[in-house]
């Protein structure tokens, strides 16, 4: 069984609002439900676990019927960091049946079911795979306010989600992780630290992470342009 962990336990402090960003309205629907819809429609995912702020986790499952989220099985209270939140979701997965685990940011609503399927398939083949988008701008490495060198753009990729791994591999990575380190924002990084290779799957740059009011405006523009989820 392939399981998706949707990491949505953030407080959305950069939005400067009184509601976590995952519950803000996007086209009349909370962002988190746009995201969950794509995993619901993906044949490569059989079960969904959502990690939410503790105060928002109670009663969330009752909304699943309204949004026809039949794969949503559990809602887990998150931790103080993203790594701790993902670890809590991971701990609820049944080891006996788990195959691929897909970890996705709850505020990336523009991922597609096809992108999820392709990343899951690559993880089944390679053990680990992440969705990426090519770097478009010229990237400079700098130190002390001065450019050290220009990096080769064709070798640079933006890490997106989902990031997909064989269950045993992700368990091993999290067993060795410092769950309280706020700098651990990427599951692939933890797997890379084990010396394991991670395959990349080309995705769309539209798969943005909504963390600011500017991002929300861009997301609304995507919807108005006809890029409905």
ABEGO torsion letter per residue (X at the ends): XBBBBBBAABAGAAAGBABBAAABBBGGBBAAAAAAAAAAABAABABBBBBBBAAAABGAAAAAAAAGBAABABBBBBBABAAAAAAAAAAABBAAABBBBBBBBAABAABBAAAAAAAAAAAAAAGBBBBBBBBABBBBBBBGGBBABBBBAAABBBBBOBBBBBAAAAAAAAAABBAABAABABAAAAAAAAGBBBBBBBBBAABBBBABAAAAAAAAAAAAAGBBX
